[in-house]
Structures are given as structure tokens and as C-alpha cells.
């Protein structure tokens, strides 16, 4: 399951909430403290628009965790957002972290009695436990959980140490601006739905996910740096190429996390075109890149998404 992480970070808004890992005693693993302010670097992520005579829908690809200092919420992106009557995200971001944990933990706990150590070979278990302690978690913290949960958590915590901050993620910034402007915020999915994509993965797929994250723990930061750079340049073609290897190697994952969701979202966007108004739709950048993107599924429905030049 090579480079599974690339698909994960480019498609799932649930990423920032992996930090809501409940540890023994009821404590919650929190994000690292925000880093000091840094100089702003200009970024021009890709933006598309779908129009008819009385409806305009903007499509904006996001990155869910970013380092401070990227100036992306300006120019055409800010203009499109300001013109919009509503913000539509993958899911409405929960504000109560304890409530997130209450939703996440029952799904993440293994109901069969199997443990993480029982699913891993001695060599894999040794590597997993070393990875856990390396990010400041007890080696046995998630022994009673399904493999997808520690895999997700391990995918996030190292990024925070490298300066990536969920609070800097595009969804967080857009949500704050929408609230300040009094714009309604909607979700294409719910937290339960996104968690369900992982919870229903076959056991062998979850174990492979976990082992891959453990093996590539030191590569997660550089991989995300590459994807953020492509996003900031407004280069969805390059982002698609970066993701291609993981998609080709794991088509079953691509179908669940990417293609099926893209098709459902295109259907929702098509339905929204039947109502007048302007909507700013912001979803993970991976959903708007490459073959079987949201734009491709919109085209099948007779809707053309045009790139906004700026």
C-alpha cells in the first residue's frame, strides 16, 4: 500500500481531528502550540467555476493542514468567496473536540476483542510501538483500537511537530471567515460518514495502512511539503501525478475515498444548480485533480467547470 498517505491527506477533511485520540485516563492528545508568526508567501491555488443563468458555484481545492505564512486567501479566491452566499465544505468542522472524540472512539474501538499486537508480526509490532513512542504516545495506547485509528493519528502528529497546523488549514480559515460574514455553512458529508470510510475498510487494508504509515513516518513531512507546493502553484496536474502512484497501487482505496465521493458530490452540485445563488464549495485538492475528479463527473452531467484565471 505504497504512499497511501498522499491519498489520505489530499482527500479527507477528518485529518485534523485525528488529534482527538483518547488516551488511557480520558486525556486527549492536543495539537502542538502554534508556531511564531512568519513572513507571508504568495500562493495561488486552483479555482474553478460552474455557471448557468442564475446560479454560480465555485470549486476550490483545499489542503487540510498547512504551515503558517501562505497567503492563499486573497485575489480571485477571496473575490469568489466574498461573492458567495454560502460556504459548502466536505463536512462542517466540529468545534467541540470532546464531542468529536465521542463520535470517533466508538467507531475506532475494536468490537471483536482483537488487538493491534495480535494483528502484527513481531517485527511490525516493534516498529509500530517505536513509532508511537516517537510521537509522544504510550506504545500500547491504541492496542484495543481498529488499525485505521492509530494509522490516522500517526499520520497527523508528526506533521504538527514539523510546523503543519490544523488551525492553518484552508477549511478552518474559510469557516472563520464565513462565520464572521454571516454566511451559512453546509457539508457535503458528515463526520460519521468520513470516519465510516475508514471503519468499513477490510481488516487487511487497515493493517497495510498502519504498516505503511509506520514505515514512512519520516517521509510524511516531505511528501506533504511537495503536495502543498503543487497546490500553492495552482498545479492540479502535478498534484494528480504525485497521487498517481498511490492510486494505481490501491484502486480499492481510491474508489472509497476519492472516486465514489466525487461522483456523489457532482450529483449534489448538479442538484444545487437548480437553485439560484452563489456557492463557494471547498473540498480536498485531490478531489479536483486528475481523472475521475469532481469536474469529470460534472461533465458527465452536462456541467462544465471552467478554471478561473488569476
C-alpha positions as CSV (number, residue, x, y, z in Angstrom):
1,X,0.0,0.0,0.0
2,X,2.6,2.4,-1.2
3,X,2.2,6.2,-0.5
4,X,-1.3,5.7,1.0
5,X,-0.7,8.9,2.9
6,X,-0.8,11.0,-0.3
7,X,-4.4,10.0,-1.0
8,X,-5.4,10.4,2.6
9,X,-4.1,14.0,3.1
10,X,-5.5,15.2,-0.3
11,X,-9.0,13.9,0.2
12,X,-10.1,13.7,3.9
13,X,-11.2,16.7,5.9
14,X,-11.3,14.4,9.0
15,X,-7.5,14.6,9.2
16,X,-7.2,17.4,11.7
17,X,-9.5,15.5,14.1
18,X,-7.1,12.6,14.4
19,X,-5.5,14.6,17.2
20,X,-8.6,13.8,19.3
21,X,-7.1,10.5,20.3
22,X,-8.4,9.5,23.7
23,X,-5.6,8.0,25.8
24,X,-6.0,5.9,28.9
25,X,-7.4,8.1,31.7
26,X,-9.5,10.1,29.4
27,X,-6.9,12.6,28.2
28,X,-6.9,13.9,24.7
29,X,-3.8,14.4,22.6
30,X,-3.7,18.0,21.7
31,X,-2.1,19.8,18.7
32,X,1.3,21.4,19.2
33,X,1.3,25.1,20.2
34,X,1.1,27.4,17.1
35,X,4.5,28.5,15.8
36,X,5.5,32.1,15.8
37,X,4.3,34.4,13.0
38,X,6.3,34.2,9.8
39,X,6.5,36.2,6.6
40,X,3.7,35.6,4.1
41,X,4.5,33.8,0.9
42,X,2.0,34.3,-2.0
43,X,0.1,31.2,-3.1
44,X,-2.4,30.9,-5.9
45,X,-4.3,27.6,-5.6
46,X,-6.6,26.5,-8.4
47,X,-10.2,27.7,-8.6
48,X,-13.0,26.6,-10.9
49,X,-16.5,27.9,-11.6
50,X,-19.7,26.3,-12.8
51,X,-22.4,28.7,-14.0
52,X,-25.9,28.9,-15.5
53,X,-28.1,31.9,-15.9
54,X,-28.9,32.3,-12.2
55,X,-26.5,30.0,-10.3
56,X,-22.7,30.2,-9.8
57,X,-20.8,27.5,-8.0
58,X,-17.1,27.9,-7.3
59,X,-14.9,24.9,-6.7
60,X,-11.8,25.3,-4.6
61,X,-9.3,22.6,-3.7
62,X,-8.0,22.8,-0.1
63,X,-5.2,21.4,2.0
64,X,-6.4,20.4,5.4
65,X,-3.3,21.2,7.4
66,X,-0.8,24.0,6.4
67,X,2.2,25.8,7.8
68,X,1.7,29.4,8.7
69,X,2.7,32.0,6.2
70,X,0.9,31.0,3.0
71,X,-1.1,33.9,1.5
72,X,-3.7,32.0,-0.4
73,X,-7.0,33.6,0.8
74,X,-6.8,36.7,-1.5
75,X,-7.1,37.7,-5.2
76,X,-9.6,35.5,-7.1
77,X,-10.2,33.1,-4.2
78,X,-11.2,35.9,-1.8
79,X,-13.3,37.6,-4.5
80,X,-15.2,34.4,-5.3
81,X,-15.7,33.8,-1.5
82,X,-17.0,37.3,-1.0
83,X,-19.5,37.0,-3.9
84,X,-20.8,33.7,-2.5
85,X,-24.0,33.4,-0.4
86,X,-22.9,30.1,1.2
87,X,-19.8,28.1,2.0
88,X,-20.0,24.3,1.4
89,X,-17.3,22.1,2.8
90,X,-16.7,18.4,2.8
91,X,-18.1,18.4,6.3
92,X,-19.0,21.1,8.8
93,X,-16.0,21.3,11.1
94,X,-16.9,20.3,14.7
95,X,-15.9,22.8,17.3
96,X,-16.2,20.6,20.4
97,X,-13.2,18.3,20.4
98,X,-14.7,16.2,23.2
99,X,-17.8,15.6,21.0
100,X,-15.5,14.6,18.2
101,X,-13.9,12.0,20.4
102,X,-17.3,10.8,21.5
103,X,-18.2,10.1,17.9
104,X,-14.8,8.8,16.8
105,X,-13.9,6.5,19.7
106,X,-16.9,4.1,19.5
107,X,-16.2,3.6,15.8
108,X,-12.5,3.2,16.3
109,X,-12.6,0.7,19.2
110,X,-12.4,-2.9,18.1
111,X,-15.6,-4.7,19.0
112,X,-14.3,-8.2,18.3
113,X,-11.7,-8.2,21.1
114,X,-8.8,-8.3,18.6
115,X,-5.8,-6.1,19.5
116,X,-3.3,-4.2,17.4
117,X,-0.4,-6.5,18.6
118,X,-2.5,-9.6,17.6
119,X,-2.7,-8.3,14.0
120,X,1.0,-7.5,13.6
121,X,4.1,-9.7,13.2
122,X,6.7,-9.3,15.9
123,X,8.8,-7.1,13.5
124,X,5.8,-5.0,12.6
125,X,4.8,-4.6,16.2
126,X,8.3,-3.4,17.2
127,X,8.2,-0.8,14.5
128,X,4.7,0.3,15.4
129,X,5.5,0.7,19.1
130,X,8.6,2.7,18.3
131,X,6.6,5.0,16.1
132,X,4.0,5.5,18.9
133,X,6.7,6.5,21.4
134,X,8.5,8.7,18.9
135,X,5.4,11.0,18.7
136,X,5.0,11.0,22.5
137,X,2.2,8.4,22.8
138,X,2.4,5.3,25.0
139,X,3.3,2.3,23.0
140,X,0.1,0.5,24.0
141,X,-2.3,3.5,23.8
142,X,-4.3,2.1,20.9
143,X,-4.0,-1.6,21.4
144,X,-7.8,-2.0,21.7
145,X,-8.5,0.1,18.6
146,X,-9.0,-0.9,15.0
147,X,-5.8,-0.4,12.9
148,X,-7.2,2.6,10.9
149,X,-7.3,4.8,14.0
150,X,-3.6,4.7,15.1
151,X,-2.7,4.9,11.4
152,X,-4.7,8.1,11.1
153,X,-3.3,9.5,14.4
154,X,0.3,8.7,13.4
155,X,-0.3,10.4,10.1
156,X,-1.1,13.7,11.8
157,X,1.1,14.1,15.0
158,X,4.5,14.1,13.2
159,X,3.2,16.9,10.9
160,X,2.4,19.1,13.8
161,X,6.0,18.7,15.0
162,X,7.1,19.9,11.6
163,X,5.1,23.0,11.8
164,X,1.9,22.0,10.0
165,X,-1.1,23.3,11.9
166,X,-4.7,22.2,11.5
167,X,-5.7,25.7,12.6
168,X,-4.0,27.0,9.4
169,X,-5.8,24.5,7.2
170,X,-7.9,26.1,4.4
171,X,-11.2,24.8,5.9
172,X,-10.5,26.5,9.3
173,X,-9.8,29.8,7.6
174,X,-12.8,29.6,5.3
175,X,-15.1,28.6,8.2
176,X,-13.9,31.5,10.4
177,X,-14.4,34.0,7.5
178,X,-17.9,32.6,6.7
179,X,-19.0,32.9,10.3
180,X,-17.6,36.5,10.5
181,X,-19.6,37.4,7.4
182,X,-22.7,35.6,8.5
183,X,-22.6,33.2,5.6
184,X,-24.4,29.8,6.1
185,X,-22.1,26.8,6.1
186,X,-23.1,23.4,4.8
187,X,-21.4,20.0,4.5
188,X,-21.4,17.5,1.6
189,X,-20.8,14.8,4.2
190,X,-20.8,14.3,8.0
191,X,-18.1,13.4,10.4
192,X,-19.7,10.0,10.9
193,X,-19.6,9.4,7.1
194,X,-15.9,10.3,6.8
195,X,-15.0,8.1,9.7
196,X,-17.1,5.3,8.3
197,X,-15.0,5.2,5.2
198,X,-12.1,4.0,7.3
199,X,-14.1,1.9,9.8
200,X,-15.5,-0.2,7.0
201,X,-12.2,-0.9,5.2
202,X,-11.3,-4.6,5.3
203,X,-9.0,-5.6,8.1
204,X,-6.1,-6.4,5.8
205,X,-6.3,-3.0,4.2
206,X,-6.4,-1.2,7.6
207,X,-3.3,-3.2,8.7
208,X,-1.5,-2.3,5.5
209,X,-2.4,1.3,6.0
210,X,-1.0,1.2,9.5
211,X,2.3,-0.5,8.5
212,X,2.8,1.9,5.6
213,X,2.4,4.9,7.9
214,X,4.8,3.5,10.4
215,X,7.3,2.6,7.7
216,X,7.1,6.1,6.1
217,X,6.8,8.2,9.2
218,X,9.9,10.2,8.4
219,X,8.6,10.8,4.8
220,X,5.2,12.3,5.7
221,X,6.5,15.8,6.1
222,X,8.4,15.9,2.8
223,X,5.5,14.3,1.0
224,X,3.1,16.9,2.3
225,X,5.6,19.7,1.5
226,X,5.6,18.6,-2.1
227,X,1.8,18.5,-2.3
228,X,1.4,21.9,-0.7
229,X,3.9,23.4,-3.1
230,X,1.9,22.0,-6.1
231,X,-1.3,23.3,-4.5
232,X,0.2,26.7,-3.9
233,X,1.3,26.9,-7.6
234,X,-2.2,26.1,-8.7
235,X,-1.0,22.9,-10.5
236,X,-3.6,20.2,-10.1
237,X,-2.0,18.2,-12.9
238,X,1.2,17.9,-10.9
239,X,-0.8,17.0,-7.8
240,X,-2.5,14.3,-9.8
241,X,0.8,12.9,-10.9
242,X,2.1,12.9,-7.3
243,X,-1.0,10.9,-6.2
244,X,-1.0,8.6,-9.2
245,X,1.4,6.0,-7.6
246,X,-0.7,5.5,-4.5
247,X,-4.0,5.5,-6.6
248,X,-2.7,2.9,-9.0
249,X,-1.4,0.7,-6.2
250,X,-4.6,0.8,-4.2
251,X,-7.6,1.2,-6.5
252,X,-9.9,-0.1,-3.8
253,X,-8.9,2.8,-1.6
254,X,-9.1,5.3,-4.4
255,X,-12.7,4.1,-5.1
256,X,-13.8,4.6,-1.5
257,X,-12.0,7.8,-0.6
258,X,-12.0,9.5,-3.9
259,X,-13.9,8.4,-7.0
260,X,-17.2,7.4,-5.4
261,X,-17.3,10.5,-3.3
262,X,-16.5,12.7,-6.3
263,X,-19.5,11.2,-8.1
264,X,-21.8,11.8,-5.2
265,X,-20.6,15.4,-4.8
266,X,-21.1,16.1,-8.5
267,X,-24.7,14.9,-8.1
268,X,-25.2,17.2,-5.2
269,X,-23.7,20.1,-7.1
270,X,-25.9,19.4,-10.1
271,X,-28.9,19.5,-7.8
272,X,-27.8,22.8,-6.3
273,X,-27.6,24.3,-9.8
274,X,-31.3,24.1,-9.8
275,X,-31.5,26.9,-7.2
276,X,-30.4,30.5,-7.8
277,X,-27.5,31.9,-5.9
278,X,-23.7,31.7,-5.5
279,X,-22.0,28.9,-3.5
280,X,-18.3,28.5,-2.6
281,X,-17.5,24.8,-2.5
282,X,-14.2,23.9,-0.8
283,X,-13.0,20.2,-0.8
284,X,-9.7,18.5,-0.6
285,X,-7.5,19.3,-3.5
286,X,-7.2,15.7,-4.5
287,X,-10.9,15.6,-5.4
288,X,-10.3,18.3,-8.1
289,X,-7.2,16.7,-9.7
290,X,-6.7,14.0,-12.2
291,X,-9.1,11.5,-13.8
292,X,-12.4,10.9,-12.2
293,X,-12.3,14.3,-10.5
294,X,-15.4,16.2,-9.4
295,X,-15.1,18.1,-12.7
296,X,-15.1,14.9,-14.7
297,X,-18.3,13.7,-13.1
298,X,-19.9,17.2,-13.5
299,X,-19.0,17.0,-17.2
300,X,-20.9,13.6,-17.4
301,X,-23.9,15.5,-16.1
302,X,-23.6,18.3,-18.7
303,X,-21.9,20.8,-16.4
304,X,-18.6,22.4,-17.4
305,X,-16.2,23.6,-14.7
306,X,-14.0,26.4,-16.1
307,X,-10.7,27.3,-14.5
308,X,-10.7,30.8,-13.1
309,X,-7.5,32.6,-14.3
310,X,-5.7,34.9,-11.9
